[in-house]
């Protein structure tokens, strides 16, 4: 019989556990940032489960990048509005 494949949720929990010592070594402010990044990746677990051939950690990192890019786009839009209202 074939090898049982871990679910993406199980992989997420496994990777989170593997980062525990790394997280502990970070400054408190960096720990909070890492925690936020992990929340970002958790938001996309359903999509990550569809990427059968990808490594789970790659999907988690891409999910983090997607969320960061969305925030960058929102901030750019806000800056543009502020510049327009300032008459630039």
Backbone as XML, in Angstrom:
<?xml version="1.0"?>
<chain id="A" units="angstrom">
  <residue number="1" name="UNK">
    <atom name="N" x="0.824" y="-1.180" z="0.000"/>
    <atom name="CA" x="0.000" y="0.000" z="0.000"/>
    <atom name="C" x="0.874" y="1.252" z="0.000"/>
  </residue>
  <residue number="2" name="UNK">
    <atom name="N" x="0.286" y="2.340" z="-0.461"/>
    <atom name="CA" x="1.021" y="3.592" z="-0.558"/>
    <atom name="C" x="1.158" y="4.292" z="0.781"/>
  </residue>
  <residue number="3" name="UNK">
    <atom name="N" x="2.011" y="5.265" z="0.764"/>
    <atom name="CA" x="2.261" y="6.064" z="1.959"/>
    <atom name="C" x="1.107" y="7.050" z="2.160"/>
  </residue>
  <residue number="4" name="UNK">
    <atom name="N" x="0.678" y="7.223" z="3.391"/>
    <atom name="CA" x="-0.382" y="8.177" z="3.696"/>
    <atom name="C" x="0.173" y="9.595" z="3.579"/>
  </residue>
  <residue number="5" name="UNK">
    <atom name="N" x="-0.555" y="10.431" z="2.879"/>
    <atom name="CA" x="-0.137" y="11.819" z="2.686"/>
    <atom name="C" x="-0.776" y="12.675" z="3.779"/>
  </residue>
  <residue number="6" name="UNK">
    <atom name="N" x="0.035" y="13.515" z="4.379"/>
    <atom name="CA" x="-0.443" y="14.423" z="5.417"/>
    <atom name="C" x="-1.396" y="15.453" z="4.829"/>
  </residue>
  <residue number="7" name="UNK">
    <atom name="N" x="-2.449" y="15.802" z="5.551"/>
    <atom name="CA" x="-3.325" y="16.880" z="5.100"/>
    <atom name="C" x="-2.570" y="18.202" z="5.217"/>
  </residue>
  <residue number="8" name="UNK">
    <atom name="N" x="-3.049" y="19.199" z="4.513"/>
    <atom name="CA" x="-2.382" y="20.500" z="4.559"/>
    <atom name="C" x="-2.468" y="21.098" z="5.966"/>
  </residue>
  <residue number="9" name="UNK">
    <atom name="N" x="-3.572" y="20.840" z="6.648"/>
    <atom name="CA" x="-3.713" y="21.334" z="8.020"/>
    <atom name="C" x="-2.711" y="20.654" z="8.944"/>
  </residue>
  <residue number="10" name="UNK">
    <atom name="N" x="-2.545" y="19.346" z="8.783"/>
    <atom name="CA" x="-1.538" y="18.630" z="9.573"/>
    <atom name="C" x="-0.138" y="19.156" z="9.262"/>
  </residue>
  <residue number="11" name="UNK">
    <atom name="N" x="0.119" y="19.422" z="7.983"/>
    <atom name="CA" x="1.423" y="19.969" z="7.587"/>
    <atom name="C" x="1.649" y="21.342" z="8.204"/>
  </residue>
  <residue number="12" name="UNK">
    <atom name="N" x="0.600" y="22.147" z="8.227"/>
    <atom name="CA" x="0.693" y="23.481" z="8.832"/>
    <atom name="C" x="1.077" y="23.367" z="10.310"/>
  </residue>
  <residue number="13" name="UNK">
    <atom name="N" x="0.388" y="22.483" z="11.027"/>
    <atom name="CA" x="0.684" y="22.309" z="12.454"/>
    <atom name="C" x="2.095" y="21.753" z="12.659"/>
  </residue>
  <residue number="14" name="UNK">
    <atom name="N" x="2.501" y="20.846" z="11.793"/>
    <atom name="CA" x="3.851" y="20.280" z="11.879"/>
    <atom name="C" x="4.906" y="21.369" z="11.668"/>
  </residue>
  <residue number="15" name="UNK">
    <atom name="N" x="4.739" y="22.159" z="10.608"/>
    <atom name="CA" x="5.703" y="23.228" z="10.314"/>
    <atom name="C" x="5.722" y="24.266" z="11.436"/>
  </residue>
  <residue number="16" name="UNK">
    <atom name="N" x="4.552" y="24.578" z="11.980"/>
    <atom name="CA" x="4.484" y="25.525" z="13.098"/>
    <atom name="C" x="5.265" y="25.001" z="14.292"/>
  </residue>
  <residue number="17" name="UNK">
    <atom name="N" x="5.115" y="23.723" z="14.557"/>
    <atom name="CA" x="5.837" y="23.100" z="15.669"/>
    <atom name="C" x="7.347" y="23.113" z="15.417"/>
  </residue>
  <residue number="18" name="UNK">
    <atom name="N" x="7.748" y="22.870" z="14.164"/>
    <atom name="CA" x="9.171" y="22.854" z="13.824"/>
    <atom name="C" x="9.800" y="24.241" z="13.991"/>
  </residue>
  <residue number="19" name="UNK">
    <atom name="N" x="8.996" y="25.294" z="13.883"/>
    <atom name="CA" x="9.497" y="26.666" z="14.023"/>
    <atom name="C" x="9.484" y="27.154" z="15.463"/>
  </residue>
  <residue number="20" name="UNK">
    <atom name="N" x="9.018" y="26.333" z="16.373"/>
    <atom name="CA" x="8.860" y="26.765" z="17.763"/>
    <atom name="C" x="10.171" y="27.275" z="18.358"/>
  </residue>
  <residue number="21" name="UNK">
    <atom name="N" x="11.272" y="26.543" z="18.192"/>
    <atom name="CA" x="12.562" y="26.982" z="18.744"/>
    <atom name="C" x="13.065" y="28.246" z="18.051"/>
  </residue>
  <residue number="22" name="UNK">
    <atom name="N" x="12.857" y="28.322" z="16.733"/>
    <atom name="CA" x="13.228" y="29.528" z="15.990"/>
    <atom name="C" x="12.468" y="30.728" z="16.549"/>
  </residue>
  <residue number="23" name="UNK">
    <atom name="N" x="11.167" y="30.558" z="16.739"/>
    <atom name="CA" x="10.330" y="31.636" z="17.265"/>
    <atom name="C" x="10.817" y="32.067" z="18.641"/>
  </residue>
  <residue number="24" name="UNK">
    <atom name="N" x="11.142" y="31.103" z="19.473"/>
    <atom name="CA" x="11.596" y="31.391" z="20.830"/>
    <atom name="C" x="12.879" y="32.228" z="20.822"/>
  </residue>
  <residue number="25" name="UNK">
    <atom name="N" x="13.706" y="32.062" z="19.804"/>
    <atom name="CA" x="14.955" y="32.804" z="19.710"/>
    <atom name="C" x="14.800" y="34.220" z="19.198"/>
  </residue>
  <residue number="26" name="UNK">
    <atom name="N" x="13.629" y="34.559" z="18.703"/>
    <atom name="CA" x="13.385" y="35.901" z="18.175"/>
    <atom name="C" x="13.073" y="36.887" z="19.294"/>
  </residue>
  <residue number="27" name="UNK">
    <atom name="N" x="13.309" y="38.176" z="19.004"/>
    <atom name="CA" x="12.855" y="39.225" z="19.915"/>
    <atom name="C" x="11.332" y="39.183" z="19.973"/>
  </residue>
  <residue number="28" name="UNK">
    <atom name="N" x="10.770" y="39.690" z="21.044"/>
    <atom name="CA" x="9.312" y="39.664" z="21.224"/>
    <atom name="C" x="8.599" y="40.336" z="20.051"/>
  </residue>
  <residue number="29" name="UNK">
    <atom name="N" x="9.105" y="41.462" z="19.598"/>
    <atom name="CA" x="8.462" y="42.164" z="18.483"/>
    <atom name="C" x="8.488" y="41.313" z="17.215"/>
  </residue>
  <residue number="30" name="UNK">
    <atom name="N" x="9.578" y="40.585" z="17.006"/>
    <atom name="CA" x="9.675" y="39.707" z="15.838"/>
    <atom name="C" x="8.788" y="38.476" z="15.994"/>
  </residue>
  <residue number="31" name="UNK">
    <atom name="N" x="8.625" y="38.008" z="17.221"/>
    <atom name="CA" x="7.710" y="36.889" z="17.461"/>
    <atom name="C" x="6.294" y="37.266" z="17.045"/>
  </residue>
  <residue number="32" name="UNK">
    <atom name="N" x="5.898" y="38.494" z="17.361"/>
    <atom name="CA" x="4.556" y="38.954" z="16.998"/>
    <atom name="C" x="4.392" y="39.030" z="15.484"/>
  </residue>
  <residue number="33" name="UNK">
    <atom name="N" x="5.439" y="39.469" z="14.803"/>
    <atom name="CA" x="5.398" y="39.522" z="13.336"/>
    <atom name="C" x="5.288" y="38.115" z="12.764"/>
  </residue>
  <residue number="34" name="UNK">
    <atom name="N" x="6.074" y="37.180" z="13.279"/>
    <atom name="CA" x="6.002" y="35.794" z="12.815"/>
    <atom name="C" x="4.613" y="35.217" z="13.060"/>
  </residue>
  <residue number="35" name="UNK">
    <atom name="N" x="4.043" y="35.502" z="14.216"/>
    <atom name="CA" x="2.691" y="35.022" z="14.512"/>
    <atom name="C" x="1.690" y="35.549" z="13.490"/>
  </residue>
  <residue number="36" name="UNK">
    <atom name="N" x="1.837" y="36.817" z="13.125"/>
    <atom name="CA" x="0.941" y="37.413" z="12.136"/>
    <atom name="C" x="1.118" y="36.745" z="10.770"/>
  </residue>
  <residue number="37" name="UNK">
    <atom name="N" x="2.357" y="36.462" z="10.394"/>
    <atom name="CA" x="2.613" y="35.776" z="9.127"/>
    <atom name="C" x="1.984" y="34.386" z="9.116"/>
  </residue>
  <residue number="38" name="UNK">
    <atom name="N" x="2.041" y="33.711" z="10.242"/>
    <atom name="CA" x="1.433" y="32.381" z="10.321"/>
    <atom name="C" x="-0.087" y="32.465" z="10.186"/>
  </residue>
  <residue number="39" name="UNK">
    <atom name="N" x="-0.681" y="33.524" z="10.709"/>
    <atom name="CA" x="-2.122" y="33.735" z="10.522"/>
    <atom name="C" x="-2.420" y="33.917" z="9.037"/>
  </residue>
  <residue number="40" name="UNK">
    <atom name="N" x="-1.569" y="34.664" z="8.344"/>
    <atom name="CA" x="-1.748" y="34.855" z="6.907"/>
    <atom name="C" x="-1.750" y="33.522" z="6.175"/>
  </residue>
  <residue number="41" name="UNK">
    <atom name="N" x="-0.800" y="32.673" z="6.512"/>
    <atom name="CA" x="-0.720" y="31.393" z="5.801"/>
    <atom name="C" x="-1.908" y="30.502" z="6.134"/>
  </residue>
  <residue number="42" name="UNK">
    <atom name="N" x="-2.393" y="30.594" z="7.354"/>
    <atom name="CA" x="-3.547" y="29.779" z="7.751"/>
    <atom name="C" x="-4.797" y="30.174" z="6.965"/>
  </residue>
  <residue number="43" name="UNK">
    <atom name="N" x="-4.891" y="31.439" z="6.554"/>
    <atom name="CA" x="-6.045" y="31.911" z="5.783"/>
    <atom name="C" x="-6.173" y="31.208" z="4.435"/>
  </residue>
  <residue number="44" name="UNK">
    <atom name="N" x="-5.070" y="30.662" z="3.932"/>
    <atom name="CA" x="-5.056" y="30.093" z="2.589"/>
    <atom name="C" x="-4.869" y="28.578" z="2.577"/>
  </residue>
  <residue number="45" name="UNK">
    <atom name="N" x="-5.184" y="27.911" z="3.676"/>
    <atom name="CA" x="-4.994" y="26.460" z="3.731"/>
    <atom name="C" x="-5.846" y="25.734" z="2.694"/>
  </residue>
  <residue number="46" name="UNK">
    <atom name="N" x="-7.062" y="26.209" z="2.464"/>
    <atom name="CA" x="-7.928" y="25.545" z="1.484"/>
    <atom name="C" x="-7.302" y="25.592" z="0.094"/>
  </residue>
  <residue number="47" name="UNK">
    <atom name="N" x="-6.779" y="26.746" z="-0.293"/>
    <atom name="CA" x="-6.136" y="26.864" z="-1.604"/>
    <atom name="C" x="-4.862" y="26.026" z="-1.653"/>
  </residue>
  <residue number="48" name="UNK">
    <atom name="N" x="-4.113" y="26.027" z="-0.568"/>
    <atom name="CA" x="-2.867" y="25.253" z="-0.523"/>
    <atom name="C" x="-3.132" y="23.762" z="-0.670"/>
  </residue>
  <residue number="49" name="UNK">
    <atom name="N" x="-4.273" y="23.309" z="-0.197"/>
    <atom name="CA" x="-4.589" y="21.880" z="-0.299"/>
    <atom name="C" x="-4.796" y="21.449" z="-1.746"/>
  </residue>
  <residue number="50" name="UNK">
    <atom name="N" x="-5.058" y="22.392" z="-2.627"/>
    <atom name="CA" x="-5.267" y="22.082" z="-4.046"/>
    <atom name="C" x="-3.955" y="21.953" z="-4.813"/>
  </residue>
  <residue number="51" name="UNK">
    <atom name="N" x="-2.870" y="22.406" z="-4.231"/>
    <atom name="CA" x="-1.558" y="22.346" z="-4.883"/>
    <atom name="C" x="-0.874" y="21.042" z="-4.482"/>
  </residue>
  <residue number="52" name="UNK">
    <atom name="N" x="-1.302" y="19.965" z="-5.075"/>
    <atom name="CA" x="-0.886" y="18.622" z="-4.656"/>
    <atom name="C" x="0.618" y="18.382" z="-4.779"/>
  </residue>
  <residue number="53" name="UNK">
    <atom name="N" x="1.259" y="18.933" z="-5.788"/>
    <atom name="CA" x="2.676" y="18.641" z="-6.020"/>
    <atom name="C" x="3.630" y="19.595" z="-5.315"/>
  </residue>
  <residue number="54" name="UNK">
    <atom name="N" x="3.096" y="20.642" z="-4.724"/>
    <atom name="CA" x="3.955" y="21.639" z="-4.081"/>
    <atom name="C" x="4.312" y="21.208" z="-2.661"/>
  </residue>
  <residue number="55" name="UNK">
    <atom name="N" x="5.428" y="21.717" z="-2.193"/>
    <atom name="CA" x="5.805" y="21.487" z="-0.800"/>
    <atom name="C" x="4.936" y="22.368" z="0.098"/>
  </residue>
  <residue number="56" name="UNK">
    <atom name="N" x="4.449" y="21.834" z="1.198"/>
    <atom name="CA" x="3.572" y="22.634" z="2.064"/>
    <atom name="C" x="4.189" y="23.963" z="2.490"/>
  </residue>
  <residue number="57" name="UNK">
    <atom name="N" x="5.464" y="23.963" z="2.853"/>
    <atom name="CA" x="6.085" y="25.209" z="3.308"/>
    <atom name="C" x="6.094" y="26.254" z="2.199"/>
  </residue>
  <residue number="58" name="UNK">
    <atom name="N" x="6.252" y="25.825" z="0.948"/>
    <atom name="CA" x="6.184" y="26.769" z="-0.174"/>
    <atom name="C" x="4.815" y="27.431" z="-0.224"/>
  </residue>
  <residue number="59" name="UNK">
    <atom name="N" x="3.778" y="26.650" z="-0.023"/>
    <atom name="CA" x="2.419" y="27.188" z="-0.052"/>
    <atom name="C" x="2.190" y="28.153" z="1.109"/>
  </residue>
  <residue number="60" name="UNK">
    <atom name="N" x="2.744" y="27.837" z="2.282"/>
    <atom name="CA" x="2.593" y="28.728" z="3.428"/>
    <atom name="C" x="3.296" y="30.055" z="3.163"/>
  </residue>
  <residue number="61" name="UNK">
    <atom name="N" x="4.497" y="29.989" z="2.594"/>
    <atom name="CA" x="5.243" y="31.214" z="2.296"/>
    <atom name="C" x="4.547" y="32.041" z="1.218"/>
  </residue>
  <residue number="62" name="UNK">
    <atom name="N" x="4.028" y="31.380" z="0.189"/>
    <atom name="CA" x="3.289" y="32.103" z="-0.848"/>
    <atom name="C" x="2.039" y="32.760" z="-0.277"/>
  </residue>
  <residue number="63" name="UNK">
    <atom name="N" x="1.374" y="32.084" z="0.625"/>
    <atom name="CA" x="0.190" y="32.657" z="1.267"/>
    <atom name="C" x="0.548" y="33.918" z="2.038"/>
  </residue>
  <residue number="64" name="UNK">
    <atom name="N" x="1.677" y="33.883" z="2.724"/>
    <atom name="CA" x="2.139" y="35.065" z="3.452"/>
    <atom name="C" x="2.405" y="36.208" z="2.488"/>
  </residue>
  <residue number="65" name="UNK">
    <atom name="N" x="3.046" y="35.891" z="1.367"/>
    <atom name="CA" x="3.348" y="36.925" z="0.370"/>
    <atom name="C" x="2.078" y="37.512" z="-0.230"/>
  </residue>
  <residue number="66" name="UNK">
    <atom name="N" x="1.085" y="36.678" z="-0.478"/>
    <atom name="CA" x="-0.194" y="37.162" z="-1.018"/>
    <atom name="C" x="-0.807" y="38.183" z="-0.066"/>
  </residue>
  <residue number="67" name="UNK">
    <atom name="N" x="-0.865" y="37.841" z="1.214"/>
    <atom name="CA" x="-1.452" y="38.754" z="2.195"/>
    <atom name="C" x="-0.641" y="40.040" z="2.314"/>
  </residue>
  <residue number="68" name="UNK">
    <atom name="N" x="0.679" y="39.939" z="2.287"/>
    <atom name="CA" x="1.504" y="41.146" z="2.350"/>
    <atom name="C" x="1.292" y="42.008" z="1.113"/>
  </residue>
  <residue number="69" name="UNK">
    <atom name="N" x="1.183" y="41.385" z="-0.046"/>
    <atom name="CA" x="0.982" y="42.141" z="-1.275"/>
    <atom name="C" x="-0.369" y="42.858" z="-1.254"/>
  </residue>
  <residue number="70" name="UNK">
    <atom name="N" x="-1.384" y="42.213" z="-0.697"/>
    <atom name="CA" x="-2.687" y="42.864" z="-0.558"/>
    <atom name="C" x="-2.580" y="44.095" z="0.333"/>
  </residue>
  <residue number="71" name="UNK">
    <atom name="N" x="-1.814" y="43.980" z="1.417"/>
    <atom name="CA" x="-1.630" y="45.125" z="2.306"/>
    <atom name="C" x="-0.861" y="46.244" z="1.613"/>
  </residue>
  <residue number="72" name="UNK">
    <atom name="N" x="0.147" y="45.897" z="0.837"/>
    <atom name="CA" x="0.909" y="46.901" z="0.091"/>
    <atom name="C" x="-0.007" y="47.635" z="-0.880"/>
  </residue>
  <residue number="73" name="UNK">
    <atom name="N" x="-0.854" y="46.902" z="-1.584"/>
    <atom name="CA" x="-1.785" y="47.520" z="-2.536"/>
    <atom name="C" x="-2.746" y="48.467" z="-1.819"/>
  </residue>
  <residue number="74" name="UNK">
    <atom name="N" x="-3.238" y="48.060" z="-0.655"/>
    <atom name="CA" x="-4.134" y="48.928" z="0.113"/>
    <atom name="C" x="-3.417" y="50.194" z="0.570"/>
  </residue>
  <residue number="75" name="UNK">
    <atom name="N" x="-2.195" y="50.052" z="1.022"/>
    <atom name="CA" x="-1.429" y="51.216" z="1.471"/>
    <atom name="C" x="-1.118" y="52.161" z="0.313"/>
  </residue>
  <residue number="76" name="UNK">
    <atom name="N" x="-0.792" y="51.597" z="-0.840"/>
    <atom name="CA" x="-0.541" y="52.438" z="-2.020"/>
    <atom name="C" x="-1.789" y="53.223" z="-2.399"/>
  </residue>
  <residue number="77" name="UNK">
    <atom name="N" x="-2.938" y="52.572" z="-2.339"/>
    <atom name="CA" x="-4.194" y="53.248" z="-2.668"/>
    <atom name="C" x="-4.464" y="54.381" z="-1.675"/>
  </residue>
  <residue number="78" name="UNK">
    <atom name="N" x="-4.199" y="54.144" z="-0.410"/>
    <atom name="CA" x="-4.395" y="55.187" z="0.603"/>
    <atom name="C" x="-3.443" y="56.353" z="0.376"/>
  </residue>
  <residue number="79" name="UNK">
    <atom name="N" x="-2.196" y="56.056" z="0.048"/>
    <atom name="CA" x="-1.218" y="57.116" z="-0.223"/>
    <atom name="C" x="-1.664" y="57.940" z="-1.423"/>
  </residue>
  <residue number="80" name="UNK">
    <atom name="N" x="-2.127" y="57.255" z="-2.452"/>
    <atom name="CA" x="-2.589" y="57.961" z="-3.652"/>
    <atom name="C" x="-3.758" y="58.889" z="-3.326"/>
  </residue>
  <residue number="81" name="UNK">
    <atom name="N" x="-4.701" y="58.410" z="-2.530"/>
    <atom name="CA" x="-5.828" y="59.256" z="-2.127"/>
    <atom name="C" x="-5.367" y="60.459" z="-1.316"/>
  </residue>
  <residue number="82" name="UNK">
    <atom name="N" x="-4.442" y="60.241" z="-0.408"/>
    <atom name="CA" x="-3.920" y="61.341" z="0.403"/>
    <atom name="C" x="-3.186" y="62.361" z="-0.459"/>
  </residue>
  <residue number="83" name="UNK">
    <atom name="N" x="-2.423" y="61.884" z="-1.422"/>
    <atom name="CA" x="-1.707" y="62.799" z="-2.313"/>
    <atom name="C" x="-2.679" y="63.590" z="-3.173"/>
  </residue>
  <residue number="84" name="UNK">
    <atom name="N" x="-3.741" y="62.933" z="-3.639"/>
    <atom name="CA" x="-4.744" y="63.630" z="-4.447"/>
    <atom name="C" x="-5.463" y="64.692" z="-3.622"/>
  </residue>
  <residue number="85" name="UNK">
    <atom name="N" x="-5.789" y="64.354" z="-2.385"/>
    <atom name="CA" x="-6.498" y="65.324" z="-1.540"/>
    <atom name="C" x="-5.581" y="66.470" z="-1.107"/>
  </residue>
  <residue number="86" name="UNK">
    <atom name="N" x="-4.277" y="66.229" z="-1.119"/>
    <atom name="CA" x="-3.316" y="67.279" z="-0.769"/>
    <atom name="C" x="-2.986" y="68.151" z="-1.976"/>
  </residue>
  <residue number="87" name="UNK">
    <atom name="N" x="-3.527" y="67.785" z="-3.143"/>
    <atom name="CA" x="-3.317" y="68.580" z="-4.339"/>
    <atom name="C" x="-2.036" y="68.296" z="-5.078"/>
  </residue>
  <residue number="88" name="UNK">
    <atom name="N" x="-1.483" y="67.122" z="-4.904"/>
    <atom name="CA" x="-0.231" y="66.779" z="-5.594"/>
    <atom name="C" x="-0.494" y="66.291" z="-6.970"/>
  </residue>
</chain>
